[in-house]
Amino acid sequence: MSKETLFGLSLFPYLGALWFLTKSQKVPPLALKGFYGTLVFVAITIPSGIFAQVAYKDSLANIDWLHGAAESFLTITNIMVVLGFRQALNSEQLAVSSEQLPRNSEPLSGEDG
């Protein structure tokens, strides 16, 4: 099986995973956007590879400026995934730490009560 065929077939499990992640509604929104952005990366990479083959008679990996531009989009999507999960972890830690704060039933001296 050629690597191009394998690449094309790998989209189906990824689309299925995205469907389940979206349906679960448990993935942080920014991370989910990052995962969907990976599909945009694929959509950018395919025409870039074709352009590299037609214009330069070489593969995308060997045309540095074009390959770097395409890969930079993947970097952005990866950052979105990390920041999304980081944001969710920070929110969870904040919620847990606020639950552990002692509850004072007495009103503060300046409050009416």
N, C-alpha and C positions, 0 to 999 in steps of 0.2 A: 504494500500500500504506500502510495507516495505521501510525502509530508504535506502537500497541498490538500489532498483528500482527507488526511487525518485532521488537519486544521479545520476544514469545513465541517467535518463530523463532530468535532469537539464543541462547536457552537450549540448543538442540541442539548447536551447535558448542562451547559452553562445557562441556557435559556430556561431550562427546567428548574435549576437551582434559583434563578432570579424570580421565577414565578412563585416558588415556595417561600422564599424570603419576603417577597412583597405580600403574599397572602397571610403570612404569620403576623405581620405588623409588629414584630419584636426587634427588628433591625433599626438602628438609629437612622433617621431620614437622610442625614448627610452621608453616612456610610452607604446607604442604599443608592443614593445618587452617584456615588463613586463607582459602585458595582455596575450601574447602568452606563456610566461614562466609559467603562472598559469596552462596551459594545461600540461606542462612538470611536474609540481608539481603533478597533478592528475595521470600522467603516472608513477611517482615515488611512489606515495602513494598506488596505487592498488597492485603492487607486494609486497610492504613492508607490507601491511595488510595481504596478503596471507602468506608471510613468517612468520609473527608473529603468525598466526593461526597454521601453520604447525609445526614450530620449538618450539614455547612456549605454544601452546594451549591456547592462550589468544588474545585479540584484540590489534590492533596497539596502541590504546590510553593507554594501560597499560604497554607497553614496552618502558620505558623512552628513552633509547638511540636511538632506532629505530624511535620512534615518533618524538623526537627532531631533528633528522637528516632530516626527511621528512619535518617537519615544518620550518626548517631553510631555505629550498629552497623557501618556500612560502614567508618568510620574505624578501629574496633577490628580488623576483619578485615584492613585494609590494614597496620596496625601489626604484626599477627601475621605477615603475609607478609614484611615488611621484617626483623623480628627473627629470623625463621626463617632467612632467607638470610644475615643478618649473623652469626648463630651458626655457620652452616656455614662461612662464609668465615674466621671467627676460628679455628675448629677446624682448617681446612685450613692456615692460616698457622702455627698452633702445630705441626702435624705437620711441615711443611716446615722450620721453624726448628729443630726438635729433630733432624731428620735432618742438618742442617748443623753441629751442634755437634761439636767434635772428640772422637773416641773415645780415651780414655786406657786403655791396656791394663794399666798398672801399678796395683796396688791402693793405696788411700790408706794413709797410715802407721798409722792406727789399726785397719785391717781385717786380719783373718786371711786368709791367702791362698792 
